[in-house]
Amino acid sequence: MKYLNTFNESIKDNPEIGDYVICKDQNSDLKLNAFLLENTGLCIDIIEPNPTKNTLRTESYKILYENIQHKYLSDNFFNQQPNSSGYRYMKRDEILYFSKNKEDLQIYIDTNKYNL
């Protein structure tokens, strides 16, 4: 039973800082969603809702993407960082999958890319 409890503790419902994620933005155009579904992002910050301000009602995640094509940076889809990287704020319901291992998510991306 000791190992079973350890396994149950490792299952989580929300991404943590350092997790890799695959997202789908609910309010964006098709080319941005195609980019988000074909690339993994890295959760670098979690912004908790502030009850004193009405600007943010749900928990938000700051997701960093690397090797962003110029057309996405020029359309202001991402807050630009050096070396063609940028970040976006995503809500929990926009994060489809998350994992500590980037390879786990790459399997999902490859199966969707080749319709397996």
MMTF fields as JSON, N, C-alpha, C and O atoms, coordinates in Angstrom:
{
  "mmtfVersion": "1.0.0",
  "mmtfProducer": "UNKNOWN",
  "numBonds": 463,
  "numAtoms": 464,
  "numGroups": 116,
  "numChains": 1,
  "numModels": 1,
  "chainsPerModel": [1],
  "groupsPerChain": [116],
  "chainIdList": ["A"],
  "bondAtomList": [4, 2, 8, 6, 12, 10, 16, 14, 20, 18, 24, 22, 28, 26, 32, 30, 36, 34, 40, 38, 44, 42, 48, 46, 52, 50, 56, 54, 60, 58, 64, 62, 68, 66, 72, 70, 76, 74, 80, 78, 84, 82, 88, 86, 92, 90, 96, 94, 100, 98, 104, 102, 108, 106, 112, 110, 116, 114, 120, 118, 124, 122, 128, 126, 132, 130, 136, 134, 140, 138, 144, 142, 148, 146, 152, 150, 156, 154, 160, 158, 164, 162, 168, 166, 172, 170, 176, 174, 180, 178, 184, 182, 188, 186, 192, 190, 196, 194, 200, 198, 204, 202, 208, 206, 212, 210, 216, 214, 220, 218, 224, 222, 228, 226, 232, 230, 236, 234, 240, 238, 244, 242, 248, 246, 252, 250, 256, 254, 260, 258, 264, 262, 268, 266, 272, 270, 276, 274, 280, 278, 284, 282, 288, 286, 292, 290, 296, 294, 300, 298, 304, 302, 308, 306, 312, 310, 316, 314, 320, 318, 324, 322, 328, 326, 332, 330, 336, 334, 340, 338, 344, 342, 348, 346, 352, 350, 356, 354, 360, 358, 364, 362, 368, 366, 372, 370, 376, 374, 380, 378, 384, 382, 388, 386, 392, 390, 396, 394, 400, 398, 404, 402, 408, 406, 412, 410, 416, 414, 420, 418, 424, 422, 428, 426, 432, 430, 436, 434, 440, 438, 444, 442, 448, 446, 452, 450, 456, 454, 460, 458],
  "bondOrderList": [1, 1, 1, 1, 1, 1, 1, 1, 1, 1, 1, 1, 1, 1, 1, 1, 1, 1, 1, 1, 1, 1, 1, 1, 1, 1, 1, 1, 1, 1, 1, 1, 1, 1, 1, 1, 1, 1, 1, 1, 1, 1, 1, 1, 1, 1, 1, 1, 1, 1, 1, 1, 1, 1, 1, 1, 1, 1, 1, 1, 1, 1, 1, 1, 1, 1, 1, 1, 1, 1, 1, 1, 1, 1, 1, 1, 1, 1, 1, 1, 1, 1, 1, 1, 1, 1, 1, 1, 1, 1, 1, 1, 1, 1, 1, 1, 1, 1, 1, 1, 1, 1, 1, 1, 1, 1, 1, 1, 1, 1, 1, 1, 1, 1, 1],
  "groupList": [{"groupName": "MET", "atomNameList": ["N", "CA", "C", "O"], "elementList": ["N", "C", "C", "O"], "formalChargeList": [0, 0, 0, 0], "bondAtomList": [1, 0, 2, 1, 3, 2], "bondOrderList": [1, 1, 2], "singleLetterCode": "M", "chemCompType": "L-PEPTIDE LINKING"}, {"groupName": "LYS", "atomNameList": ["N", "CA", "C", "O"], "elementList": ["N", "C", "C", "O"], "formalChargeList": [0, 0, 0, 0], "bondAtomList": [1, 0, 2, 1, 3, 2], "bondOrderList": [1, 1, 2], "singleLetterCode": "K", "chemCompType": "L-PEPTIDE LINKING"}, {"groupName": "TYR", "atomNameList": ["N", "CA", "C", "O"], "elementList": ["N", "C", "C", "O"], "formalChargeList": [0, 0, 0, 0], "bondAtomList": [1, 0, 2, 1, 3, 2], "bondOrderList": [1, 1, 2], "singleLetterCode": "Y", "chemCompType": "L-PEPTIDE LINKING"}, {"groupName": "LEU", "atomNameList": ["N", "CA", "C", "O"], "elementList": ["N", "C", "C", "O"], "formalChargeList": [0, 0, 0, 0], "bondAtomList": [1, 0, 2, 1, 3, 2], "bondOrderList": [1, 1, 2], "singleLetterCode": "L", "chemCompType": "L-PEPTIDE LINKING"}, {"groupName": "ASN", "atomNameList": ["N", "CA", "C", "O"], "elementList": ["N", "C", "C", "O"], "formalChargeList": [0, 0, 0, 0], "bondAtomList": [1, 0, 2, 1, 3, 2], "bondOrderList": [1, 1, 2], "singleLetterCode": "N", "chemCompType": "L-PEPTIDE LINKING"}, {"groupName": "THR", "atomNameList": ["N", "CA", "C", "O"], "elementList": ["N", "C", "C", "O"], "formalChargeList": [0, 0, 0, 0], "bondAtomList": [1, 0, 2, 1, 3, 2], "bondOrderList": [1, 1, 2], "singleLetterCode": "T", "chemCompType": "L-PEPTIDE LINKING"}, {"groupName": "PHE", "atomNameList": ["N", "CA", "C", "O"], "elementList": ["N", "C", "C", "O"], "formalChargeList": [0, 0, 0, 0], "bondAtomList": [1, 0, 2, 1, 3, 2], "bondOrderList": [1, 1, 2], "singleLetterCode": "F", "chemCompType": "L-PEPTIDE LINKING"}, {"groupName": "GLU", "atomNameList": ["N", "CA", "C", "O"], "elementList": ["N", "C", "C", "O"], "formalChargeList": [0, 0, 0, 0], "bondAtomList": [1, 0, 2, 1, 3, 2], "bondOrderList": [1, 1, 2], "singleLetterCode": "E", "chemCompType": "L-PEPTIDE LINKING"}, {"groupName": "SER", "atomNameList": ["N", "CA", "C", "O"], "elementList": ["N", "C", "C", "O"], "formalChargeList": [0, 0, 0, 0], "bondAtomList": [1, 0, 2, 1, 3, 2], "bondOrderList": [1, 1, 2], "singleLetterCode": "S", "chemCompType": "L-PEPTIDE LINKING"}, {"groupName": "ILE", "atomNameList": ["N", "CA", "C", "O"], "elementList": ["N", "C", "C", "O"], "formalChargeList": [0, 0, 0, 0], "bondAtomList": [1, 0, 2, 1, 3, 2], "bondOrderList": [1, 1, 2], "singleLetterCode": "I", "chemCompType": "L-PEPTIDE LINKING"}, {"groupName": "ASP", "atomNameList": ["N", "CA", "C", "O"], "elementList": ["N", "C", "C", "O"], "formalChargeList": [0, 0, 0, 0], "bondAtomList": [1, 0, 2, 1, 3, 2], "bondOrderList": [1, 1, 2], "singleLetterCode": "D", "chemCompType": "L-PEPTIDE LINKING"}, {"groupName": "PRO", "atomNameList": ["N", "CA", "C", "O"], "elementList": ["N", "C", "C", "O"], "formalChargeList": [0, 0, 0, 0], "bondAtomList": [1, 0, 2, 1, 3, 2], "bondOrderList": [1, 1, 2], "singleLetterCode": "P", "chemCompType": "L-PEPTIDE LINKING"}, {"groupName": "GLY", "atomNameList": ["N", "CA", "C", "O"], "elementList": ["N", "C", "C", "O"], "formalChargeList": [0, 0, 0, 0], "bondAtomList": [1, 0, 2, 1, 3, 2], "bondOrderList": [1, 1, 2], "singleLetterCode": "G", "chemCompType": "PEPTIDE LINKING"}, {"groupName": "VAL", "atomNameList": ["N", "CA", "C", "O"], "elementList": ["N", "C", "C", "O"], "formalChargeList": [0, 0, 0, 0], "bondAtomList": [1, 0, 2, 1, 3, 2], "bondOrderList": [1, 1, 2], "singleLetterCode": "V", "chemCompType": "L-PEPTIDE LINKING"}, {"groupName": "CYS", "atomNameList": ["N", "CA", "C", "O"], "elementList": ["N", "C", "C", "O"], "formalChargeList": [0, 0, 0, 0], "bondAtomList": [1, 0, 2, 1, 3, 2], "bondOrderList": [1, 1, 2], "singleLetterCode": "C", "chemCompType": "L-PEPTIDE LINKING"}, {"groupName": "GLN", "atomNameList": ["N", "CA", "C", "O"], "elementList": ["N", "C", "C", "O"], "formalChargeList": [0, 0, 0, 0], "bondAtomList": [1, 0, 2, 1, 3, 2], "bondOrderList": [1, 1, 2], "singleLetterCode": "Q", "chemCompType": "L-PEPTIDE LINKING"}, {"groupName": "ALA", "atomNameList": ["N", "CA", "C", "O"], "elementList": ["N", "C", "C", "O"], "formalChargeList": [0, 0, 0, 0], "bondAtomList": [1, 0, 2, 1, 3, 2], "bondOrderList": [1, 1, 2], "singleLetterCode": "A", "chemCompType": "L-PEPTIDE LINKING"}, {"groupName": "ARG", "atomNameList": ["N", "CA", "C", "O"], "elementList": ["N", "C", "C", "O"], "formalChargeList": [0, 0, 0, 0], "bondAtomList": [1, 0, 2, 1, 3, 2], "bondOrderList": [1, 1, 2], "singleLetterCode": "R", "chemCompType": "L-PEPTIDE LINKING"}, {"groupName": "HIS", "atomNameList": ["N", "CA", "C", "O"], "elementList": ["N", "C", "C", "O"], "formalChargeList": [0, 0, 0, 0], "bondAtomList": [1, 0, 2, 1, 3, 2], "bondOrderList": [1, 1, 2], "singleLetterCode": "H", "chemCompType": "L-PEPTIDE LINKING"}],
  "groupTypeList": [0, 1, 2, 3, 4, 5, 6, 4, 7, 8, 9, 1, 10, 4, 11, 7, 9, 12, 10, 2, 13, 9, 14, 1, 10, 15, 4, 8, 10, 3, 1, 3, 4, 16, 6, 3, 3, 7, 4, 5, 12, 3, 14, 9, 10, 9, 9, 7, 11, 4, 11, 5, 1, 4, 5, 3, 17, 5, 7, 8, 2, 1, 9, 3, 2, 7, 4, 9, 15, 18, 1, 2, 3, 8, 10, 4, 6, 6, 4, 15, 15, 11, 4, 8, 8, 12, 2, 17, 2, 0, 1, 17, 10, 7, 9, 3, 2, 6, 8, 1, 4, 1, 7, 10, 3, 15, 9, 2, 9, 10, 5, 4, 1, 2, 4, 3],
  "groupIdList": [1, 2, 3, 4, 5, 6, 7, 8, 9, 10, 11, 12, 13, 14, 15, 16, 17, 18, 19, 20, 21, 22, 23, 24, 25, 26, 27, 28, 29, 30, 31, 32, 33, 34, 35, 36, 37, 38, 39, 40, 41, 42, 43, 44, 45, 46, 47, 48, 49, 50, 51, 52, 53, 54, 55, 56, 57, 58, 59, 60, 61, 62, 63, 64, 65, 66, 67, 68, 69, 70, 71, 72, 73, 74, 75, 76, 77, 78, 79, 80, 81, 82, 83, 84, 85, 86, 87, 88, 89, 90, 91, 92, 93, 94, 95, 96, 97, 98, 99, 100, 101, 102, 103, 104, 105, 106, 107, 108, 109, 110, 111, 112, 113, 114, 115, 116],
  "secStructList": [7, 2, 2, 2, 2, 2, 2, 2, 2, 2, 7, 7, 1, 1, 7, 7, 6, 6, 7, 3, 3, 3, 3, 7, 7, 6, 6, 1, 7, 2, 2, 2, 2, 2, 2, 2, 2, 2, 1, 7, 3, 3, 3, 3, 3, 3, 3, 7, 7, 7, 6, 6, 7, 1, 1, 7, 7, 1, 7, 3, 3, 3, 3, 3, 3, 7, 1, 7, 7, 2, 2, 2, 2, 2, 6, 6, 1, 1, 3, 3, 3, 6, 6, 6, 3, 3, 3, 3, 3, 3, 3, 4, 4, 4, 3, 3, 3, 3, 3, 1, 7, 2, 2, 2, 2, 2, 2, 2, 2, 2, 2, 2, 2, 6, 6, 7],
  "xCoordList": [0.812, 0.0, 0.858, 0.4, 2.059, 2.937, 3.152, 3.119, 3.37, 3.631, 2.37, 2.445, 1.242, -0.014, -0.289, -0.734, -0.037, -0.226, 0.723, 0.326, 1.954, 2.911, 2.438, 2.564, 1.891, 1.382, 0.213, 0.151, -0.709, -1.872, -1.472, -2.119, -0.427, 0.017, 0.631, 0.653, 1.128, 1.775, 0.777, 1.161, -0.493, -1.517, -1.978, -2.317, -1.987, -2.382, -3.359, -3.395, -4.149, -5.188, -4.757, -5.348, -3.74, -3.323, -1.825, -1.056, -1.413, 0.024, 0.747, 0.164, 2.005, 2.86, 3.953, 4.152, 4.656, 5.786, 6.817, 7.191, 7.272, 8.235, 7.598, 8.313, 6.267, 5.577, 5.522, 5.44, 5.568, 5.372, 3.887, 3.216, 3.374, 1.943, 1.651, 2.476, 0.464, -0.113, -1.421, -2.252, -1.597, -2.736, -3.562, -3.124, -4.766, -5.634, -6.36, -7.135, -6.107, -6.704, -8.147, -8.425, -9.057, -10.482, -10.873, -11.869, -10.116, -10.525, -9.585, -9.537, -8.848, -7.879, -8.207, -9.152, -7.407, -7.654, -7.055, -6.389, -7.299, -6.908, -5.402, -4.887, -4.686, -3.242, -2.53, -1.54, -3.018, -2.422, -2.727, -1.84, -3.955, -4.298, -3.499, -3.11, -3.249, -2.412, -1.011, -0.427, -0.467, 0.859, 0.844, 1.736, -0.166, -0.231, -0.376, 0.197, -1.128, -1.339, -0.137, -0.004, 0.739, 1.905, 3.194, 4.253, 3.121, 4.318, 4.039, 2.932, 5.054, 4.93, 5.41, 6.367, 4.745, 5.146, 5.59, 5.336, 6.244, 6.744, 6.048, 6.082, 5.424, 4.76, 5.836, 6.583, 5.906, 6.956, 6.407, 7.177, 5.08, 4.508, 3.024, 2.369, 2.506, 1.079, 0.579, 1.083, -0.411, -0.958, -2.283, -3.242, -2.323, -3.53, -4.526, -4.118, -5.825, -6.812, -6.692, -6.429, -6.885, -6.817, -8.242, -8.902, -8.727, -10.119, -10.386, -11.538, -9.361, -9.579, -9.698, -10.244, -9.195, -9.296, -10.227, -10.224, -11.001, -11.928, -11.327, -12.037, -10.048, -9.45, -9.198, -9.321, -8.857, -8.521, -9.394, -9.226, -10.322, -11.262, -10.857, -11.278, -10.046, -9.616, -8.095, -7.403, -7.614, -6.177, -5.632, -6.264, -4.478, -3.878, -2.456, -1.785, -2.008, -0.682, 0.128, -0.363, 1.353, 2.256, 3.05, 3.842, 2.825, 3.417, 4.458, 4.161, 5.675, 6.775, 6.905, 6.939, 6.976, 7.196, 8.513, 8.853, 9.259, 10.523, 10.396, 9.494, 11.305, 11.356, 10.035, 9.506, 9.516, 8.263, 8.564, 9.502, 7.775, 7.953, 7.613, 6.786, 8.272, 8.133, 6.681, 6.26, 5.925, 4.549, 3.678, 2.744, 3.969, 3.205, 3.645, 2.832, 4.947, 5.441, 4.963, 4.624, 4.935, 4.521, 3.017, 2.584, 2.218, 0.778, 0.402, -0.78, 1.399, 1.198, 0.424, -0.344, 0.629, 0.029, 0.797, 0.247, 2.07, 2.936, 3.593, 3.831, 3.887, 4.721, 6.163, 6.652, 6.827, 8.113, 9.227, 9.305, 10.085, 11.282, 12.472, 12.272, 13.699, 14.859, 14.943, 14.35, 15.662, 15.92, 14.655, 14.472, 13.796, 12.552, 11.719, 11.155, 11.656, 10.765, 9.754, 9.967, 8.664, 7.63, 6.712, 6.761, 5.886, 4.975, 3.56, 3.329, 2.615, 1.188, 0.601, 1.125, -0.475, -1.218, -2.385, -3.167, -2.495, -3.542, -4.311, -3.742, -5.611, -6.446, -6.347, -5.885, -6.775, -6.67, -7.464, -7.008, -8.62, -9.417, -8.851, -9.313, -7.858, -7.189, -5.981, -5.424, -5.568, -4.445, -5.015, -5.726, -4.692, -5.244, -4.491, -5.1, -3.162, -2.318, -1.119, -0.648, -0.634, 0.583, 1.339, 0.755, 2.664, 3.518, 4.851, 5.267, 5.511, 6.871, 7.857, 8.908, 7.512, 8.411, 7.937, 6.791, 8.814, 8.481, 8.225, 7.412, 8.909, 8.768, 7.356, 6.86, 6.712, 5.335, 4.402, 3.541, 4.573, 3.724, 4.109, 3.264, 5.384, 5.828, 5.179, 4.916, 4.921, 4.215, 2.813, 2.355, 2.134, 0.792, 0.84, 0.006, 1.806, 1.939, 2.212, 1.622, 3.093, 3.428, 2.237, 2.027, 1.462, 0.31, -0.75, -1.399, -0.927, -1.887, -1.37, -2.145, -0.074, 0.509, 0.364, 0.083, 0.552, 0.505, -0.804, -0.912, -1.796, -3.116, -3.032, -3.671, -2.257, -2.126, -3.136, -3.167],
  "yCoordList": [-1.194, 0.0, 1.262, 2.321, 1.161, 2.319, 2.883, 4.1, 2.029, 2.497, 3.055, 3.999, 2.5, 2.979, 4.404, 5.229, 4.711, 6.066, 7.044, 8.164, 6.643, 7.505, 7.801, 8.933, 6.796, 6.999, 7.969, 8.863, 7.814, 8.697, 10.136, 11.061, 10.344, 11.694, 12.368, 13.597, 11.597, 12.202, 12.678, 13.409, 12.285, 12.739, 14.12, 14.336, 15.053, 16.415, 16.936, 16.459, 17.918, 18.47, 19.735, 20.104, 20.401, 21.68, 21.68, 21.053, 22.388, 22.473, 23.261, 24.102, 22.968, 23.67, 24.386, 24.131, 25.272, 25.951, 24.904, 24.063, 24.956, 23.987, 22.895, 22.107, 22.825, 21.824, 22.297, 23.494, 21.336, 21.616, 21.465, 20.599, 22.313, 22.343, 22.403, 22.857, 21.938, 22.144, 22.889, 22.47, 23.996, 24.873, 25.057, 24.753, 25.565, 25.987, 27.232, 27.184, 28.338, 29.615, 29.671, 29.386, 30.037, 30.056, 31.266, 31.215, 32.341, 33.584, 34.019, 35.206, 33.112, 33.532, 32.933, 32.16, 33.309, 32.826, 31.436, 30.895, 30.88, 29.496, 29.303, 28.276, 30.272, 30.067, 30.089, 29.382, 30.884, 30.857, 29.539, 28.959, 29.056, 27.777, 26.639, 25.708, 26.696, 25.673, 25.703, 24.651, 26.898, 27.004, 26.444, 25.684, 26.817, 26.368, 24.855, 24.242, 24.243, 22.792, 22.01, 20.822, 22.661, 21.973, 22.24, 21.746, 23.015, 23.361, 23.251, 23.52, 22.856, 22.801, 24.113, 24.718, 24.533, 25.713, 25.303, 24.181, 26.207, 25.949, 26.901, 28.117, 26.354, 27.17, 27.82, 27.132, 29.164, 29.856, 30.664, 31.137, 30.824, 31.561, 31.237, 30.937, 31.3, 31.111, 32.371, 32.753, 33.001, 34.229, 33.899, 33.492, 34.078, 33.8, 34.945, 36.089, 34.654, 35.731, 36.678, 36.255, 37.935, 38.943, 39.382, 40.007, 39.069, 39.397, 40.898, 41.318, 41.71, 43.155, 43.817, 44.915, 43.167, 43.714, 42.841, 41.62, 43.431, 42.685, 42.344, 41.846, 42.6, 42.371, 40.899, 40.462, 40.135, 38.726, 37.897, 37.938, 37.15, 36.388, 34.93, 34.273, 34.42, 33.036, 32.974, 33.919, 31.85, 31.622, 31.639, 31.11, 32.236, 32.362, 31.816, 31.889, 31.268, 30.674, 31.424, 31.687, 31.767, 32.425, 31.328, 30.625, 31.186, 30.106, 30.681, 31.581, 30.159, 30.596, 29.662, 28.441, 30.246, 29.495, 29.946, 31.129, 29.003, 29.315, 29.067, 28.36, 29.653, 29.501, 29.88, 29.138, 31.031, 31.519, 32.159, 32.946, 31.823, 32.426, 33.911, 34.349, 34.663, 36.118, 36.568, 37.582, 35.83, 36.257, 36.255, 37.051, 35.375, 35.358, 36.481, 37.057, 36.783, 37.877, 39.22, 40.115, 39.359, 40.639, 40.878, 42.031, 39.832, 39.981, 40.199, 40.234, 40.343, 40.59, 39.48, 39.741, 38.246, 37.115, 36.78, 36.174, 37.172, 36.861, 38.13, 39.061, 38.172, 39.225, 38.816, 37.827, 39.569, 39.158, 39.201, 40.11, 38.191, 38.058, 37.973, 37.828, 38.06, 37.907, 36.505, 35.567, 36.356, 35.066, 34.397, 33.194, 35.149, 34.657, 33.785, 32.77, 34.189, 33.52, 34.543, 35.75, 34.049, 34.933, 34.173, 32.946, 34.899, 34.254, 34.752, 35.831, 33.931, 34.234, 33.853, 32.987, 34.502, 34.127, 33.245, 33.616, 32.077, 31.121, 30.762, 30.696, 30.532, 30.07, 28.546, 27.894, 28.0, 26.552, 25.77, 24.718, 26.251, 25.504, 25.586, 24.864, 26.451, 26.523, 25.604, 25.404, 25.046, 24.114, 22.71, 22.2, 22.1, 20.778, 19.667, 18.782, 19.714, 18.662, 19.314, 20.369, 18.664, 19.137, 17.951, 16.926, 18.113, 17.04, 17.628, 18.68, 16.944, 17.326, 17.01, 17.643, 16.016, 15.583, 16.126, 15.918, 16.812, 17.37, 16.261, 16.429, 15.134, 14.018, 13.43, 12.978, 13.432, 12.93, 13.74, 13.179, 15.041, 15.898, 15.836, 16.017, 15.581, 15.469, 14.264, 14.303, 13.214, 12.041, 12.451, 12.047, 13.238, 13.718, 14.575, 14.418, 15.466, 16.352, 15.535, 15.797, 14.553, 13.728, 12.89, 12.733, 12.355, 11.548, 12.414, 11.964, 13.638, 14.517, 14.991, 15.151, 15.212, 15.703, 14.677, 15.033, 13.413, 12.35, 11.56, 10.521, 12.045, 11.417, 9.944, 9.085, 9.67, 8.292, 7.985, 6.868],
  "zCoordList": [0.0, 0.0, 0.0, -0.429, 0.462, 0.507, -0.896, -1.077, -1.882, -3.242, -3.888, -4.674, -3.574, -4.123, -3.66, -4.457, -2.401, -1.899, -2.583, -2.903, -2.809, -3.49, -4.902, -5.367, -5.598, -6.949, -6.94, -7.784, -6.01, -5.941, -5.653, -6.143, -4.874, -4.562, -5.778, -5.849, -6.736, -7.888, -8.94, -9.854, -8.838, -9.779, -9.346, -8.183, -10.291, -9.957, -10.995, -12.129, -10.597, -11.462, -12.176, -13.191, -11.665, -12.232, -12.5, -11.771, -13.552, -13.824, -12.742, -12.058, -12.612, -11.657, -12.427, -13.615, -11.761, -12.395, -12.78, -11.963, -14.017, -14.531, -15.37, -15.989, -15.408, -16.234, -17.684, -17.961, -18.597, -20.015, -20.32, -19.757, -21.217, -21.476, -22.975, -23.768, -23.341, -24.668, -24.44, -23.634, -25.156, -24.923, -26.193, -27.303, -25.983, -27.078, -26.603, -25.648, -27.272, -26.884, -27.374, -28.539, -26.485, -26.832, -27.672, -28.395, -27.591, -28.245, -29.359, -29.681, -29.949, -30.96, -32.321, -32.473, -33.294, -34.65, -34.857, -33.974, -36.016, -36.29, -36.378, -35.934, -36.941, -37.091, -35.734, -35.548, -34.796, -33.458, -32.764, -32.137, -32.859, -32.244, -32.86, -32.154, -34.156, -34.791, -34.189, -33.926, -33.971, -33.353, -31.938, -31.56, -31.152, -29.759, -29.658, -28.757, -30.561, -30.521, -31.032, -30.74, -31.791, -32.355, -31.588, -31.974, -30.506, -29.739, -28.252, -27.786, -27.527, -26.073, -25.479, -25.962, -24.446, -23.702, -22.307, -21.867, -21.629, -20.287, -19.321, -19.511, -18.295, -17.276, -16.406, -15.711, -16.453, -15.702, -14.522, -13.687, -14.45, -13.327, -13.217, -14.215, -12.011, -11.764, -11.061, -10.004, -11.661, -11.112, -10.445, -11.102, -9.152, -8.375, -8.544, -8.743, -8.467, -8.553, -7.366, -6.24, -7.631, -6.583, -6.242, -7.072, -5.046, -4.715, -4.619, -4.725, -4.424, -4.317, -5.68, -5.785, -6.728, -8.081, -8.901, -8.747, -9.744, -10.587, -11.954, -12.827, -12.15, -13.464, -13.736, -14.88, -12.735, -12.926, -11.991, -10.772, -12.567, -11.753, -11.59, -10.638, -12.507, -12.412, -12.398, -12.776, -11.957, -11.93, -13.354, -14.268, -13.544, -14.855, -14.805, -13.775, -15.931, -16.027, -17.072, -18.17, -16.742, -17.69, -18.384, -17.755, -19.711, -20.48, -21.431, -22.217, -21.358, -22.212, -23.406, -23.25, -24.601, -25.837, -26.442, -26.391, -27.017, -27.675, -29.174, -29.624, -29.934, -31.391, -32.052, -32.879, -31.681, -32.244, -33.59, -33.714, -34.588, -35.901, -35.84, -35.04, -36.701, -36.686, -36.905, -36.349, -37.702, -37.985, -36.731, -36.63, -35.777, -34.527, -33.593, -32.87, -33.619, -32.789, -33.321, -32.548, -34.636, -35.225, -35.069, -35.067, -34.939, -34.739, -33.275, -32.931, -32.426, -30.993, -30.289, -29.363, -30.731, -30.029, -28.76, -27.84, -28.705, -27.575, -27.067, -27.837, -25.782, -25.216, -25.492, -24.945, -26.328, -26.878, -25.845, -25.019, -25.917, -25.11, -26.068, -27.273, -25.564, -26.453, -27.054, -26.52, -28.143, -28.801, -29.316, -29.13, -29.948, -30.559, -29.613, -30.021, -28.373, -27.426, -26.931, -27.042, -26.389, -25.88, -24.943, -24.869, -24.239, -23.304, -23.515, -24.062, -23.063, -23.088, -21.739, -21.04, -21.392, -20.195, -20.623, -21.498, -20.0, -20.34, -19.071, -17.982, -19.23, -18.121, -18.037, -18.973, -16.93, -16.719, -17.761, -18.211, -18.149, -19.119, -20.534, -21.417, -20.772, -22.071, -22.144, -23.224, -21.024, -20.989, -21.166, -20.3, -22.296, -22.605, -21.892, -21.29, -21.961, -21.373, -20.708, -21.133, -19.655, -19.005, -18.439, -18.088, -18.357, -17.864, -17.431, -17.918, -16.517, -16.132, -17.255, -17.357, -18.112, -19.184, -20.524, -20.92, -21.206, -22.517, -23.533, -24.442, -23.388, -24.325, -24.306, -25.338, -23.149, -23.059, -23.95, -24.627, -23.949, -24.769, -26.239, -27.116, -26.507, -27.901, -28.572, -29.774, -27.837, -28.377, -28.811, -29.88, -28.004, -28.356, -29.625, -30.516, -29.7, -30.868, -32.12, -33.168, -32.029, -33.194, -33.663, -34.866, -32.727, -33.146, -33.832, -34.777, -33.366, -34.034, -35.388, -36.331, -35.484, -36.723, -37.835, -38.98, -37.504, -38.502, -38.475, -39.126, -37.728, -37.632, -37.227, -37.837, -36.218, -35.738, -34.661, -34.144]
}
